[in-house]
Amino acid sequence: MSGPLNGVRVLDISTVLAGPLAASLLGEFGAEVIKVEQPGTGDPARGYPPLEDGVSAGWAVVGRNKSSVTVDLHHPEAAALVGRLAATADVVVTNFRPATLRRFSIDFDDLVAYRPDLVMVHVSAFGRTGPYADRPGFARVAEAFAGLTHRTGFPDGPPVFAGYPVADGVTGIYAAFAALLALRQRDLTGEPQLADIGLYEPLLRMMEDFIVDYAATGEVRERQGNENPHISPNNLYRTRDGRWLALPASTEQMWRRLVGAMQAPDLAAHDSMTARIEHRAEIEGRVGAFVAAHDLEPLTRLLDEAGVACGPVYTAADICADPHMRARGSVVEVTDEQDGRTRLVQGSAGRFSGFEQTIDRRAPRLGEHTHAVLSDLGLATTTIDDLADRGVI
């Protein structure tokens, strides 16, 4: 089955993660993705350790389902070449600062001159408008700006970054969603569309309680470690064999099931979330003692049989060994036909009745498709060679 985005061409003029992730997601569902990279160095993500044959192991995920074309955006002739590429594209994804796009002459208005119904998805640290529009920023800056860092950590400790730069991931997914919204609007109106996304914005939107709680109470939510301000019990609990169990009783039904599994009928007196939050210390202590009296695997089976939502805290090794991960295709093996190496990588998220997502193109070598793509634009081999000789590509 071909993906729903079959026939959509995406020009990926972005680096590192949020923008490239958005383009990669579109590619997994059928879009043709052409990635523009700096000659000689390429996307900085290619150099992140650990390296395999001089290339980041992570590039197998970040760069998959894309073709690589090298263009030196600093060169005076680059803008016209990017324009010719944009003329053949439905969507341009970029994450340069607004001032940088203007300096390179590849901003929205520049590229619309080549394709009047172009969709551009522009991810930048703070968005294209407002007093901070041209400030630089990365995921950790966005997480701090959105308030996530303030909320992460324990009450008696400093703010802590999440274990992964989640702003890049969340915004990458949101940017792919924005591309689909903009394509739909373009198809309805025939007009070009610009999706302007600040890196911090999807993260702030995700934290649904953060601003409304402050507006309602006037109190700033502080760090609570692994506890949840609205739910108890909700924590990570250590088992007898030294492992960790995530156990959030987020509904009344789940709480009643947990009380039954614990054989602790006296706890049923705490019959509302408000009551359980008021008695948080008692409840967390009782649940913690219950978990500590069991080894992880038999406890997980016991709670599963009782219908209690819970799960182990997995490492990468645990994930790769888990049969459910393999059965769902959450982790898959891919083989690079050039070096023969087989790698374990994350699969695509979700399963669909009418189509399949695909990981059918390995991450490209730098500039691997430059000649082929430019030839498709109608450039003669001599012209392409001349561009290379003069450092444009």
Secondary structure as GFF3:
##gff-version 3
##sequence-region A 1 393
A	DSSP	beta_strand	9	13	.	.	.	ID=ss1
A	DSSP	alpha_helix	18	28	.	.	.	ID=ss2
A	DSSP	beta_strand	32	37	.	.	.	ID=ss3
A	DSSP	three_ten_helix	44	47	.	.	.	ID=ss4
A	DSSP	beta_strand	51	52	.	.	.	ID=ss5
A	DSSP	beta_strand	55	56	.	.	.	ID=ss6
A	DSSP	alpha_helix	59	62	.	.	.	ID=ss7
A	DSSP	beta_strand	67	70	.	.	.	ID=ss8
A	DSSP	alpha_helix	78	87	.	.	.	ID=ss9
A	DSSP	beta_strand	91	94	.	.	.	ID=ss10
A	DSSP	alpha_helix	98	104	.	.	.	ID=ss11
A	DSSP	alpha_helix	108	112	.	.	.	ID=ss12
A	DSSP	beta_strand	119	124	.	.	.	ID=ss13
A	DSSP	alpha_helix	139	146	.	.	.	ID=ss14
A	DSSP	alpha_helix	148	151	.	.	.	ID=ss15
A	DSSP	alpha_helix	166	189	.	.	.	ID=ss16
A	DSSP	beta_strand	193	198	.	.	.	ID=ss17
A	DSSP	alpha_helix	201	206	.	.	.	ID=ss18
A	DSSP	alpha_helix	210	217	.	.	.	ID=ss19
A	DSSP	beta_strand	234	238	.	.	.	ID=ss20
A	DSSP	beta_strand	244	248	.	.	.	ID=ss21
A	DSSP	alpha_helix	252	262	.	.	.	ID=ss22
A	DSSP	three_ten_helix	265	269	.	.	.	ID=ss23
A	DSSP	alpha_helix	273	278	.	.	.	ID=ss24
A	DSSP	alpha_helix	280	292	.	.	.	ID=ss25
A	DSSP	alpha_helix	296	305	.	.	.	ID=ss26
A	DSSP	beta_strand	311	312	.	.	.	ID=ss27
A	DSSP	alpha_helix	316	321	.	.	.	ID=ss28
A	DSSP	alpha_helix	323	328	.	.	.	ID=ss29
A	DSSP	beta_strand	331	335	.	.	.	ID=ss30
A	DSSP	beta_strand	342	346	.	.	.	ID=ss31
A	DSSP	alpha_helix	370	376	.	.	.	ID=ss32
A	DSSP	alpha_helix	381	389	.	.	.	ID=ss33
###
